[in-house]
């Protein structure tokens, strides 16, 4: 779903947008969606890093690693 908004851009930025694309809205949306994705990936990376340093979590994973392999050769 799209919403129409009014924004103010510096002249220099607007000239860049106009040189880069024929459709301002599409171009700005693409740029912002890339930035959103980059931000989400950074958050995910930080969460994984935090998780990998959590002793409680690591202990739980170690228990599951043992349980997963238990009885596979039988």
Phi and psi restraints in degrees (range 20) as a CNS / XPLOR table:
assign (resid 1 and name C) (resid 2 and name N)
       (resid 2 and name CA) (resid 2 and name C) 1.0 -111.5 20.0 2
assign (resid 2 and name N) (resid 2 and name CA)
       (resid 2 and name C) (resid 3 and name N) 1.0 150.3 20.0 2
assign (resid 2 and name C) (resid 3 and name N)
       (resid 3 and name CA) (resid 3 and name C) 1.0 -129.1 20.0 2
assign (resid 3 and name N) (resid 3 and name CA)
       (resid 3 and name C) (resid 4 and name N) 1.0 138.4 20.0 2
assign (resid 3 and name C) (resid 4 and name N)
       (resid 4 and name CA) (resid 4 and name C) 1.0 -83.4 20.0 2
assign (resid 4 and name N) (resid 4 and name CA)
       (resid 4 and name C) (resid 5 and name N) 1.0 129.3 20.0 2
assign (resid 4 and name C) (resid 5 and name N)
       (resid 5 and name CA) (resid 5 and name C) 1.0 -132.9 20.0 2
assign (resid 5 and name N) (resid 5 and name CA)
       (resid 5 and name C) (resid 6 and name N) 1.0 159.2 20.0 2
assign (resid 5 and name C) (resid 6 and name N)
       (resid 6 and name CA) (resid 6 and name C) 1.0 -109.8 20.0 2
assign (resid 6 and name N) (resid 6 and name CA)
       (resid 6 and name C) (resid 7 and name N) 1.0 127.4 20.0 2
assign (resid 6 and name C) (resid 7 and name N)
       (resid 7 and name CA) (resid 7 and name C) 1.0 -129.6 20.0 2
assign (resid 7 and name N) (resid 7 and name CA)
       (resid 7 and name C) (resid 8 and name N) 1.0 160.9 20.0 2
assign (resid 7 and name C) (resid 8 and name N)
       (resid 8 and name CA) (resid 8 and name C) 1.0 -114.4 20.0 2
assign (resid 8 and name N) (resid 8 and name CA)
       (resid 8 and name C) (resid 9 and name N) 1.0 126.7 20.0 2
assign (resid 8 and name C) (resid 9 and name N)
       (resid 9 and name CA) (resid 9 and name C) 1.0 -117.7 20.0 2
assign (resid 9 and name N) (resid 9 and name CA)
       (resid 9 and name C) (resid 10 and name N) 1.0 147.3 20.0 2
assign (resid 9 and name C) (resid 10 and name N)
       (resid 10 and name CA) (resid 10 and name C) 1.0 -61.9 20.0 2
assign (resid 10 and name N) (resid 10 and name CA)
       (resid 10 and name C) (resid 11 and name N) 1.0 149.6 20.0 2
assign (resid 10 and name C) (resid 11 and name N)
       (resid 11 and name CA) (resid 11 and name C) 1.0 -56.0 20.0 2
assign (resid 11 and name N) (resid 11 and name CA)
       (resid 11 and name C) (resid 12 and name N) 1.0 -43.8 20.0 2
assign (resid 11 and name C) (resid 12 and name N)
       (resid 12 and name CA) (resid 12 and name C) 1.0 -60.4 20.0 2
assign (resid 12 and name N) (resid 12 and name CA)
       (resid 12 and name C) (resid 13 and name N) 1.0 -42.2 20.0 2
assign (resid 12 and name C) (resid 13 and name N)
       (resid 13 and name CA) (resid 13 and name C) 1.0 -65.9 20.0 2
assign (resid 13 and name N) (resid 13 and name CA)
       (resid 13 and name C) (resid 14 and name N) 1.0 -44.2 20.0 2
assign (resid 13 and name C) (resid 14 and name N)
       (resid 14 and name CA) (resid 14 and name C) 1.0 -62.5 20.0 2
assign (resid 14 and name N) (resid 14 and name CA)
       (resid 14 and name C) (resid 15 and name N) 1.0 -40.3 20.0 2
assign (resid 14 and name C) (resid 15 and name N)
       (resid 15 and name CA) (resid 15 and name C) 1.0 -62.1 20.0 2
assign (resid 15 and name N) (resid 15 and name CA)
       (resid 15 and name C) (resid 16 and name N) 1.0 -41.3 20.0 2
assign (resid 15 and name C) (resid 16 and name N)
       (resid 16 and name CA) (resid 16 and name C) 1.0 -61.7 20.0 2
assign (resid 16 and name N) (resid 16 and name CA)
       (resid 16 and name C) (resid 17 and name N) 1.0 -46.7 20.0 2
assign (resid 16 and name C) (resid 17 and name N)
       (resid 17 and name CA) (resid 17 and name C) 1.0 -59.2 20.0 2
assign (resid 17 and name N) (resid 17 and name CA)
       (resid 17 and name C) (resid 18 and name N) 1.0 -45.3 20.0 2
assign (resid 17 and name C) (resid 18 and name N)
       (resid 18 and name CA) (resid 18 and name C) 1.0 -65.9 20.0 2
assign (resid 18 and name N) (resid 18 and name CA)
       (resid 18 and name C) (resid 19 and name N) 1.0 -33.4 20.0 2
assign (resid 18 and name C) (resid 19 and name N)
       (resid 19 and name CA) (resid 19 and name C) 1.0 -72.2 20.0 2
assign (resid 19 and name N) (resid 19 and name CA)
       (resid 19 and name C) (resid 20 and name N) 1.0 -29.0 20.0 2
assign (resid 19 and name C) (resid 20 and name N)
       (resid 20 and name CA) (resid 20 and name C) 1.0 -86.1 20.0 2
assign (resid 20 and name N) (resid 20 and name CA)
       (resid 20 and name C) (resid 21 and name N) 1.0 -22.5 20.0 2
assign (resid 20 and name C) (resid 21 and name N)
       (resid 21 and name CA) (resid 21 and name C) 1.0 -158.1 20.0 2
assign (resid 21 and name N) (resid 21 and name CA)
       (resid 21 and name C) (resid 22 and name N) 1.0 153.5 20.0 2
assign (resid 21 and name C) (resid 22 and name N)
       (resid 22 and name CA) (resid 22 and name C) 1.0 -84.1 20.0 2
assign (resid 22 and name N) (resid 22 and name CA)
       (resid 22 and name C) (resid 23 and name N) 1.0 -19.2 20.0 2
assign (resid 22 and name C) (resid 23 and name N)
       (resid 23 and name CA) (resid 23 and name C) 1.0 -117.7 20.0 2
assign (resid 23 and name N) (resid 23 and name CA)
       (resid 23 and name C) (resid 24 and name N) 1.0 103.7 20.0 2
assign (resid 23 and name C) (resid 24 and name N)
       (resid 24 and name CA) (resid 24 and name C) 1.0 -57.4 20.0 2
assign (resid 24 and name N) (resid 24 and name CA)
       (resid 24 and name C) (resid 25 and name N) 1.0 -47.7 20.0 2
assign (resid 24 and name C) (resid 25 and name N)
       (resid 25 and name CA) (resid 25 and name C) 1.0 -60.5 20.0 2
assign (resid 25 and name N) (resid 25 and name CA)
       (resid 25 and name C) (resid 26 and name N) 1.0 -47.1 20.0 2
assign (resid 25 and name C) (resid 26 and name N)
       (resid 26 and name CA) (resid 26 and name C) 1.0 -61.2 20.0 2
assign (resid 26 and name N) (resid 26 and name CA)
       (resid 26 and name C) (resid 27 and name N) 1.0 -43.8 20.0 2
assign (resid 26 and name C) (resid 27 and name N)
       (resid 27 and name CA) (resid 27 and name C) 1.0 -62.6 20.0 2
assign (resid 27 and name N) (resid 27 and name CA)
       (resid 27 and name C) (resid 28 and name N) 1.0 -48.7 20.0 2
assign (resid 27 and name C) (resid 28 and name N)
       (resid 28 and name CA) (resid 28 and name C) 1.0 -63.3 20.0 2
assign (resid 28 and name N) (resid 28 and name CA)
       (resid 28 and name C) (resid 29 and name N) 1.0 -40.5 20.0 2
assign (resid 28 and name C) (resid 29 and name N)
       (resid 29 and name CA) (resid 29 and name C) 1.0 -61.8 20.0 2
assign (resid 29 and name N) (resid 29 and name CA)
       (resid 29 and name C) (resid 30 and name N) 1.0 -44.1 20.0 2
assign (resid 29 and name C) (resid 30 and name N)
       (resid 30 and name CA) (resid 30 and name C) 1.0 -62.0 20.0 2
assign (resid 30 and name N) (resid 30 and name CA)
       (resid 30 and name C) (resid 31 and name N) 1.0 -44.2 20.0 2
assign (resid 30 and name C) (resid 31 and name N)
       (resid 31 and name CA) (resid 31 and name C) 1.0 -62.3 20.0 2
assign (resid 31 and name N) (resid 31 and name CA)
       (resid 31 and name C) (resid 32 and name N) 1.0 -46.4 20.0 2
assign (resid 31 and name C) (resid 32 and name N)
       (resid 32 and name CA) (resid 32 and name C) 1.0 -68.5 20.0 2
assign (resid 32 and name N) (resid 32 and name CA)
       (resid 32 and name C) (resid 33 and name N) 1.0 -35.7 20.0 2
assign (resid 32 and name C) (resid 33 and name N)
       (resid 33 and name CA) (resid 33 and name C) 1.0 -65.9 20.0 2
assign (resid 33 and name N) (resid 33 and name CA)
       (resid 33 and name C) (resid 34 and name N) 1.0 -37.7 20.0 2
assign (resid 33 and name C) (resid 34 and name N)
       (resid 34 and name CA) (resid 34 and name C) 1.0 -62.9 20.0 2
assign (resid 34 and name N) (resid 34 and name CA)
       (resid 34 and name C) (resid 35 and name N) 1.0 -42.3 20.0 2
assign (resid 34 and name C) (resid 35 and name N)
       (resid 35 and name CA) (resid 35 and name C) 1.0 -65.6 20.0 2
assign (resid 35 and name N) (resid 35 and name CA)
       (resid 35 and name C) (resid 36 and name N) 1.0 -38.9 20.0 2
assign (resid 35 and name C) (resid 36 and name N)
       (resid 36 and name CA) (resid 36 and name C) 1.0 -62.3 20.0 2
assign (resid 36 and name N) (resid 36 and name CA)
       (resid 36 and name C) (resid 37 and name N) 1.0 -44.9 20.0 2
assign (resid 36 and name C) (resid 37 and name N)
       (resid 37 and name CA) (resid 37 and name C) 1.0 -62.5 20.0 2
assign (resid 37 and name N) (resid 37 and name CA)
       (resid 37 and name C) (resid 38 and name N) 1.0 -43.5 20.0 2
assign (resid 37 and name C) (resid 38 and name N)
       (resid 38 and name CA) (resid 38 and name C) 1.0 -60.5 20.0 2
assign (resid 38 and name N) (resid 38 and name CA)
       (resid 38 and name C) (resid 39 and name N) 1.0 -41.3 20.0 2
assign (resid 38 and name C) (resid 39 and name N)
       (resid 39 and name CA) (resid 39 and name C) 1.0 -65.4 20.0 2
assign (resid 39 and name N) (resid 39 and name CA)
       (resid 39 and name C) (resid 40 and name N) 1.0 -43.7 20.0 2
assign (resid 39 and name C) (resid 40 and name N)
       (resid 40 and name CA) (resid 40 and name C) 1.0 -64.8 20.0 2
assign (resid 40 and name N) (resid 40 and name CA)
       (resid 40 and name C) (resid 41 and name N) 1.0 -40.4 20.0 2
assign (resid 40 and name C) (resid 41 and name N)
       (resid 41 and name CA) (resid 41 and name C) 1.0 -64.6 20.0 2
assign (resid 41 and name N) (resid 41 and name CA)
       (resid 41 and name C) (resid 42 and name N) 1.0 -37.2 20.0 2
assign (resid 41 and name C) (resid 42 and name N)
       (resid 42 and name CA) (resid 42 and name C) 1.0 -64.9 20.0 2
assign (resid 42 and name N) (resid 42 and name CA)
       (resid 42 and name C) (resid 43 and name N) 1.0 -43.1 20.0 2
assign (resid 42 and name C) (resid 43 and name N)
       (resid 43 and name CA) (resid 43 and name C) 1.0 -61.1 20.0 2
assign (resid 43 and name N) (resid 43 and name CA)
       (resid 43 and name C) (resid 44 and name N) 1.0 -42.0 20.0 2
assign (resid 43 and name C) (resid 44 and name N)
       (resid 44 and name CA) (resid 44 and name C) 1.0 -64.9 20.0 2
assign (resid 44 and name N) (resid 44 and name CA)
       (resid 44 and name C) (resid 45 and name N) 1.0 -43.6 20.0 2
assign (resid 44 and name C) (resid 45 and name N)
       (resid 45 and name CA) (resid 45 and name C) 1.0 -59.1 20.0 2
assign (resid 45 and name N) (resid 45 and name CA)
       (resid 45 and name C) (resid 46 and name N) 1.0 -44.8 20.0 2
assign (resid 45 and name C) (resid 46 and name N)
       (resid 46 and name CA) (resid 46 and name C) 1.0 -63.2 20.0 2
assign (resid 46 and name N) (resid 46 and name CA)
       (resid 46 and name C) (resid 47 and name N) 1.0 -39.8 20.0 2
assign (resid 46 and name C) (resid 47 and name N)
       (resid 47 and name CA) (resid 47 and name C) 1.0 -65.8 20.0 2
assign (resid 47 and name N) (resid 47 and name CA)
       (resid 47 and name C) (resid 48 and name N) 1.0 -42.3 20.0 2
assign (resid 47 and name C) (resid 48 and name N)
       (resid 48 and name CA) (resid 48 and name C) 1.0 -63.8 20.0 2
assign (resid 48 and name N) (resid 48 and name CA)
       (resid 48 and name C) (resid 49 and name N) 1.0 -40.2 20.0 2
assign (resid 48 and name C) (resid 49 and name N)
       (resid 49 and name CA) (resid 49 and name C) 1.0 -63.4 20.0 2
assign (resid 49 and name N) (resid 49 and name CA)
       (resid 49 and name C) (resid 50 and name N) 1.0 -45.4 20.0 2
assign (resid 49 and name C) (resid 50 and name N)
       (resid 50 and name CA) (resid 50 and name C) 1.0 -61.6 20.0 2
assign (resid 50 and name N) (resid 50 and name CA)
       (resid 50 and name C) (resid 51 and name N) 1.0 -43.2 20.0 2
assign (resid 50 and name C) (resid 51 and name N)
       (resid 51 and name CA) (resid 51 and name C) 1.0 -62.8 20.0 2
assign (resid 51 and name N) (resid 51 and name CA)
       (resid 51 and name C) (resid 52 and name N) 1.0 -39.9 20.0 2
assign (resid 51 and name C) (resid 52 and name N)
       (resid 52 and name CA) (resid 52 and name C) 1.0 -70.5 20.0 2
assign (resid 52 and name N) (resid 52 and name CA)
       (resid 52 and name C) (resid 53 and name N) 1.0 -13.1 20.0 2
assign (resid 52 and name C) (resid 53 and name N)
       (resid 53 and name CA) (resid 53 and name C) 1.0 -105.4 20.0 2
assign (resid 53 and name N) (resid 53 and name CA)
       (resid 53 and name C) (resid 54 and name N) 1.0 5.0 20.0 2
assign (resid 53 and name C) (resid 54 and name N)
       (resid 54 and name CA) (resid 54 and name C) 1.0 -91.0 20.0 2
assign (resid 54 and name N) (resid 54 and name CA)
       (resid 54 and name C) (resid 55 and name N) 1.0 109.3 20.0 2
assign (resid 54 and name C) (resid 55 and name N)
       (resid 55 and name CA) (resid 55 and name C) 1.0 -60.6 20.0 2
assign (resid 55 and name N) (resid 55 and name CA)
       (resid 55 and name C) (resid 56 and name N) 1.0 -36.4 20.0 2
assign (resid 55 and name C) (resid 56 and name N)
       (resid 56 and name CA) (resid 56 and name C) 1.0 -62.6 20.0 2
assign (resid 56 and name N) (resid 56 and name CA)
       (resid 56 and name C) (resid 57 and name N) 1.0 -45.5 20.0 2
assign (resid 56 and name C) (resid 57 and name N)
       (resid 57 and name CA) (resid 57 and name C) 1.0 -64.0 20.0 2
assign (resid 57 and name N) (resid 57 and name CA)
       (resid 57 and name C) (resid 58 and name N) 1.0 -44.9 20.0 2
assign (resid 57 and name C) (resid 58 and name N)
       (resid 58 and name CA) (resid 58 and name C) 1.0 -62.1 20.0 2
assign (resid 58 and name N) (resid 58 and name CA)
       (resid 58 and name C) (resid 59 and name N) 1.0 -37.3 20.0 2
assign (resid 58 and name C) (resid 59 and name N)
       (resid 59 and name CA) (resid 59 and name C) 1.0 -64.9 20.0 2
assign (resid 59 and name N) (resid 59 and name CA)
       (resid 59 and name C) (resid 60 and name N) 1.0 -42.9 20.0 2
assign (resid 59 and name C) (resid 60 and name N)
       (resid 60 and name CA) (resid 60 and name C) 1.0 -62.0 20.0 2
assign (resid 60 and name N) (resid 60 and name CA)
       (resid 60 and name C) (resid 61 and name N) 1.0 -42.4 20.0 2
assign (resid 60 and name C) (resid 61 and name N)
       (resid 61 and name CA) (resid 61 and name C) 1.0 -63.9 20.0 2
assign (resid 61 and name N) (resid 61 and name CA)
       (resid 61 and name C) (resid 62 and name N) 1.0 -40.4 20.0 2
assign (resid 61 and name C) (resid 62 and name N)
       (resid 62 and name CA) (resid 62 and name C) 1.0 -60.8 20.0 2
assign (resid 62 and name N) (resid 62 and name CA)
       (resid 62 and name C) (resid 63 and name N) 1.0 -41.0 20.0 2
assign (resid 62 and name C) (resid 63 and name N)
       (resid 63 and name CA) (resid 63 and name C) 1.0 -62.5 20.0 2
assign (resid 63 and name N) (resid 63 and name CA)
       (resid 63 and name C) (resid 64 and name N) 1.0 -44.3 20.0 2
assign (resid 63 and name C) (resid 64 and name N)
       (resid 64 and name CA) (resid 64 and name C) 1.0 -68.3 20.0 2
assign (resid 64 and name N) (resid 64 and name CA)
       (resid 64 and name C) (resid 65 and name N) 1.0 -34.6 20.0 2
assign (resid 64 and name C) (resid 65 and name N)
       (resid 65 and name CA) (resid 65 and name C) 1.0 -60.7 20.0 2
assign (resid 65 and name N) (resid 65 and name CA)
       (resid 65 and name C) (resid 66 and name N) 1.0 -39.0 20.0 2
assign (resid 65 and name C) (resid 66 and name N)
       (resid 66 and name CA) (resid 66 and name C) 1.0 -67.5 20.0 2
assign (resid 66 and name N) (resid 66 and name CA)
       (resid 66 and name C) (resid 67 and name N) 1.0 -44.8 20.0 2
assign (resid 66 and name C) (resid 67 and name N)
       (resid 67 and name CA) (resid 67 and name C) 1.0 -66.0 20.0 2
assign (resid 67 and name N) (resid 67 and name CA)
       (resid 67 and name C) (resid 68 and name N) 1.0 -35.9 20.0 2
assign (resid 67 and name C) (resid 68 and name N)
       (resid 68 and name CA) (resid 68 and name C) 1.0 -64.4 20.0 2
assign (resid 68 and name N) (resid 68 and name CA)
       (resid 68 and name C) (resid 69 and name N) 1.0 -40.1 20.0 2
assign (resid 68 and name C) (resid 69 and name N)
       (resid 69 and name CA) (resid 69 and name C) 1.0 -83.3 20.0 2
assign (resid 69 and name N) (resid 69 and name CA)
       (resid 69 and name C) (resid 70 and name N) 1.0 -9.6 20.0 2
assign (resid 69 and name C) (resid 70 and name N)
       (resid 70 and name CA) (resid 70 and name C) 1.0 -68.3 20.0 2
assign (resid 70 and name N) (resid 70 and name CA)
       (resid 70 and name C) (resid 71 and name N) 1.0 119.5 20.0 2
assign (resid 70 and name C) (resid 71 and name N)
       (resid 71 and name CA) (resid 71 and name C) 1.0 84.1 20.0 2
assign (resid 71 and name N) (resid 71 and name CA)
       (resid 71 and name C) (resid 72 and name N) 1.0 7.5 20.0 2
assign (resid 71 and name C) (resid 72 and name N)
       (resid 72 and name CA) (resid 72 and name C) 1.0 -69.5 20.0 2
assign (resid 72 and name N) (resid 72 and name CA)
       (resid 72 and name C) (resid 73 and name N) 1.0 -31.0 20.0 2
assign (resid 72 and name C) (resid 73 and name N)
       (resid 73 and name CA) (resid 73 and name C) 1.0 -80.5 20.0 2
assign (resid 73 and name N) (resid 73 and name CA)
       (resid 73 and name C) (resid 74 and name N) 1.0 -12.1 20.0 2
